[in-house]
């Protein structure tokens, strides 16, 4: 596992006591249903992970940045504040 994935997963998994793999998190952060389901792991990625790590993780996991940005915008609207990728 890459150092980027380790850093991202420690930020996302620790607060919720989860043990997601990089692939599981990638599926959540790229799925628009995560917003509709108020998925805490996906929300944590967009709200708590440093923007540089977000971009590196998206690249490593081959997730389209524009799709991720759209999901970030939807989480931003629900949360009431701007998130890095939503800008």
Order of alpha helices (4+ residues) and beta strands (2+ residues): alpha-alpha-alpha-alpha-alpha-alpha
